Each structure stands twice: as structure tokens, then as C-alpha cells.
Amino acid sequence: MATSMDFKTYVDQACRAAEEFVNIYYETMDKRRRALTRLYLEKATLIWNGNVVTGLEALTNFFEMLPSSEFQVNMVDCQPVHEQATQSQTTVLVVTSGTVKFDGNKQHYFNQSFLLTAQSTPNNTVWKIASDCFRFQDWATS
Amino acid sequence: HNHQVNSVQRRERWWGTFRRRFPNWSEPDSPSTNPSFRQQQDGDATASDTYVDSAVRYTPYAIPRYHRRGTFHKQDQTPVNMQREQKLLERSMEGCRLNGTSGSWFKITIPFGIKYDEKWLLNLIQSQCSVPFTPFEFHYEKMQAHFFVDNASIAFALKNVSGNIWDQDNERISIFVSPSDAPRSVHKELKSEKVQQIKPTMKKRDDSQEALDIQRLSSEADFMGHDEMAANPSKYMATSLGVHEENVTKVESAGEMDKKKGLEPQQMRAGGNALCTTFPDKSSNINSILELFPKLSCLDGQESPRPTLGGTEAHKKLPTCKGSVFGSETLKNLVLQFLQQYYLIYDYGDRRDLLGAYHVMARFSLTILFNPEDPASSILCKYFKESRNLKMLKDPYLRVRLLKHTKRDIVDSLSVLPKTQHDLSSFLVDVWFQTEMMLGLSVSGVFKEVEGKSHGCVRAFTRIFITVPTGNSGLCIINDKLFVRDAGPQGTWNTLPIPMVTPYSSSMPALSQEQQKMVSS
């Protein structure tokens, strides 16, 4: 069982990863859309307002088809996921909320949650998206 | 296993009851179990850090014009294959090295050459090359820069330059050499390739900058590991736009630039400027310019043909929003049952009784967001001191403290939150992750506060549960993230109700026409 000190380090690491990830993700989504799929695992799944998109190829097509975006993130939170669930693969749940304007559409409030999993290389740790769930808060009326 | 069989039977019975009540609730598509893979195209070439300044001598060179003759034969340019090619090259060069005869062509490749301005790069190479060379048909292909030489000894000399030149970031530049056919028409191939790559980005507002920027970025295998690049995107943008920036400056001085657009010239004279060095043939020059600058309305005094890139930004539509995603009937059953039981206790029981629903090392955090100007929102203040938003909260100790991490702490925290009544019929569920060991889901909906000053206030919430299976075929919560906000500007229930089995009424509401359409889409 982790001591409190370990837990703090654990949480710090998760928070840092979450903040860095969120910055990169939305900047990439808005300004370098074509690079976005690099942030996803090959088998990653996206559920976008109830539309299920699985695998890098489908994700590439999906993001290509989506109009250009302007995201404003107001809320970020994260939680490390216990290894019992992840079979010892370091995983973090990241949750965001804010507003988004897709070109040609009205502005929406959105909620998004990511499951990030750490992939270690000799030089550093890279976080990739295993799962992504995106919803407009007013999805039903849009 | 007996356990599982029994639970399946139980679920089927439950589901049968459910189905009878909601005959129109169709099964949404299950996520594919065999997702398609895309081969990672870009190699993981890493550059070592060195601190040697490279002295660049300006050496003029000439690029003659060549007629087109057909398409290229594309080669696999991964580092491993390049090494193989190097070995082949060396063997093939044995015979003609001392000859120095013209007529045998070699393709020179600079991986990640897209970063570099053509003139700068060629000058740099020449500065370290023991023999003067004439590069033919210099072009960029994906991340690489290529050109041809027609002489084996020159090719050999160029090979030796590899690793002995450094760019402005002190990254070593590699050069690969391979035998090749005489250069054919590069522009037809280049155009079709570039159209593929640029096409999606050309539709956006920031197009030309993005095209090269994206190419630049997609060369990084571990994109997120490159902090410097992420922190200084404009620096890398400038480098990759080297060629065009330079030429655009020249055009600008002629007074024909639309300065507001930055690097998107509205009118450009293609005939006399330095772009010709890259695209010797005039018609290919025009085509290439158009690809990179679709806003170009006038070229050489003529109306440019509209780029046929398949549509404009305005035609892009958002996908239709759909309802709950469960993945399978079994999961739907399982999740709905879990949510019912959870909220039954959460709303009507003692929340400490939820102890059994949580894993011993579970995590919970809460965030609330509200409009500070809304008077009704001031009631949310009681949630606020427990609210964890990394955007607002920087204190590392508080960040840890607000993440509850034992089940005891969690149910204690839940117990002090105001009493609620959730409208299960408003619930929207997305099951976004599923393995044998783990289930990840989001629930969104509305609830009412049923005590104190905020009695009757409607809130909207999103809750994320990550669960692991338990012995009695239930779900055990390992992560719980609650997000509470105002329900809407008028505090109304603005989500379309999705019928669910509610624990406190025995008769089910019939689905309206609209709702039937909604659930069957």
C-alpha cells in the first residue's frame, strides 16, 4: 500500500501530465488538427456526442471531417487510476470542460474525459489517449 | 463458471423485463472489436545534441530545367531501410567510384529536410562536401528533402557529409544516398502527394502556415515528449516556412503583398522570383503555388484556376449528436442496474452505505462551475470548498487533499454534500472504455436539491465512474469524478429525457413520438 508521501508524488505526476496534456491536446485540435491522431493509441476509441470512432484510421478521417475549432477550457481535473484496473499500466483519468466553437456552428459548452496511458521511452514518458469521450452539454438540442 | 452463468441468466431476465417496457429502444452500434490500425509512417530518427557551429559558405549553384517523364518510384525511407540501401549503394559504387562517370544517378535524401530552406541546406552540404555538386530536381517529399546527382563519386562524397553538418538547433543532419533512375517528373507526384496532405488543412482559415506546420509536427514520433516544440510552435513554424517566407519577403518589397495575411500573398509574380529554383517548369510552379496558397486570386496577371480540393470549410458539418452509448446489451443492463442502485442510496439512503460500492483505494474528486453573477448559484458555494479545478488550483498540497482516496474518506465527503434527487430519466450514459478488468463510463443528467435554502434548485451534473468487476457480478468503483454546474440559464431541464427504469414508480411512461425517433436513431 502506498504511503502518503508516495501518494502525493503520484498525484503530482498525474496533475503535471494532465495539465501538459490538456494544453497540447487543445492547441493541436485547434491549430494543428492533422497532428491530433498522434496523441492517440492505435486502438483508441472516441465517443463524440454519441458517435463511436475506433482506431487511428477512423480517427484520422473523423478529425479531418470535423470543422475547425476554437476551444476554451475552463476546468481541468485528473485522477490517477488504480493499477488493479489497468493491469499495472500507469493510467490517468483527465476531465475537462469549457466552451467550443466549431466553424459554421454556434458555440457549445462541452465536457470531455480522457483515459491517458503512459508509454515509456528511454528518454521520457509519453502519454497517449486510450479513450476519449466528448459531449456537448446541450447535445440533445443541437 | 457457475457464478457467471447465473449472473448472465439474471441479467437476461432483467433485460427481458426491460425490453418489454421499451420495445423501441434499439441497440446502438457496438464499437468495433477489431479496430483498424494505421502503420506509423514516420521513422523515429533522433538527432543527437552537438554544439558545433557550422560555417556556411555561400556557393552558387545552378539548377537546370528538366522535362517531366512520368512518376517516381517511391521508396521506403525508414532508417532501417536506408541503412540497407546504404550497404547496397556501397557495393554498387565499388565499380564506378573511381570512374566518376556521369550517367549513373543517385537520389540524395535528407530526412526531416522539410525543416530546412533549400538554398541554406544545399549551401551547408556543399560547404562540407569535398567536391562541388549540382543538385537536380530538389524537392520535398513528406518530411524529407531530396535531390539527384548524376555522378557516383559525387554521391559518395555527399554520403560522407552525413553527420558532419548541423542545423541551427545544433541537430546533426543526416544524408542518405541511394542509386536511382534518372529523375523523372517530380511535380506530378509531388502535387498529388501534397494535395493529399494539404487538402484537409487547406479548408481551414489558417491554411498555408498549417500545411507545413503539420508536416513538421507529424514527424515527431513522440509528439508530447517534445516540450520545446510544444512550447515554441512559432519557432518551428518559421523554420519550416523558410522557403516561402524568403520569397514572400521579396514579393512584399514589390508592393504586391497583402500584409494582413502574413505569409499568404494575394498576388505573386511567379515568373521572376526565387520559387523558380524549386520548380523549374513554369506550369508546375503555378500548380505548386496554388496548392500552398489557395487564396491566391491573381497570378501573373491572370485569374488563377480555383483549387479543386473538394469543397470549402463552410461545407463541413458536425456529426449528428446521438444518445447513450452502451456498447452491448449486457453492458447496458449492467450499467443501468448499477446506476439505479447507486442513486437509490445516494438520494434516499445514507450515503455512508455506499461504502460497499467503492474499492478500498478508490479516488473521488468534485468540481463545480457556476456563473458568479447568478444569484441562485451562490448556493453552490457549499460545494465550492471541495471543488478541484487544476486550472484554478495550483497549491500542490490542496491538490492532493481534494482528491479523496480511500473509500472511507469518499463516503464521508459524499455525506456532507447536499441531499439530492436525481432524475434518472434525464440520464445520458456513455460507456467509453471496456476491458475485462475495467469499465469506464460517464453519466450526465440533472438533479434537484431537496434541502435547505437551495430546495428546488436544479443542477446539471456529469459523473465519471471507473469500475472493476466484483465477485458478485457487480461493479466496484475505483474512480469517481463528479462535476456539478448550473442546469442552464433559466435553471430549466434542458436535456431530452431518456426513459429508464426508475426505482420509485411501477409504471413506465410511454415513449412519445419524438423520443421514439431519438432512441431508434
Interface residues (C-beta under 8 A of the other chain):
Chain A: M1 F7 K8 V11 D12 C15 A18 E19 E20 F21 N23 I24 E27 T28 K31 R32 R33 R34 A35 R38 L39 E42 K43 T45 I47 W48 N49 G50 N51 V52 T54 G55 L56 E57 A58 T60 F62 E64 M65 L66 P67 S68 V73 N74 M75 V76 D77 C78 Q79 P80 V81 H82 Q84 A85 T86 Q87 L93 V95 S97 F102 D103 G104 N105 N111 S113 L115 Q119 T121 N123 N124 T125 V126 W127 K128 A130 S131 D132 C133 R135 F136 Q137 D138 W139 A140 T141 S142
Chain B: P28 D29 P31 S32 P35 S36 F37 R38 Q197 P200 T201 K203 K204 R205 D206 E210 D213 I214 L217 S218 E220 D222 F223 M224 G225 A230 P233 E313 A314 K316 K317 L318 P319 T320 C321 K322 G323 S324 V325 H359 M361 A362 R363 S365 T367 L369 R388 N389 L390 K391 P396 Y397 R399 V400 L403 H405 L428 D430 W432 F433 M437 M438 G440 S442 S444 A460 T462 I464 I466 T467 V468 I478 N479 K481 F483 R485 G488 N494 T495 L496
